[in-house]
């Protein structure tokens, strides 16, 4: 939608249609190839949340706090229904529920951790394997808190 809006904006303000299309196409390419992620240094002393385009990654490095464990938790959130002018009103007011598995670093002397990965509830085995792999790299215990455990 943003590239289409950019095309309309440029065209309305007198930019050549071919140039507007080229700029919008470049915007589409940026959106399609751009990614975000979490990266750790080779020495495991710092981390960053980055945005990447092809091979370039941009984001500030931060000192990694003392990690005491890798935790896998079930996370569920109810997203309330917000009526719009196109909704059916009270007949369609069921809230949706977001369910996922969250892998996070437990940080010493902190009530919150660093979220490392998110998995679908259908990918429980992959999440458990990921937790054990990451815990072995950082040489910390793996803690698994799932409803069926």
ABEGO torsion letter per residue (X at the ends): XAAAAAAAAAAAAGBBAAAAAAAAAAAAAAAAABBBBBBBBAAGABBBBBBBBEABBBEBBBBBBBBAEBBBBBBBBBBBBBBBAABAEAABABBBBBBBBBBBBBBBGBABBBBABBBBAAAAAAAAAAAAAAAAAAGBBBBBBBAAX
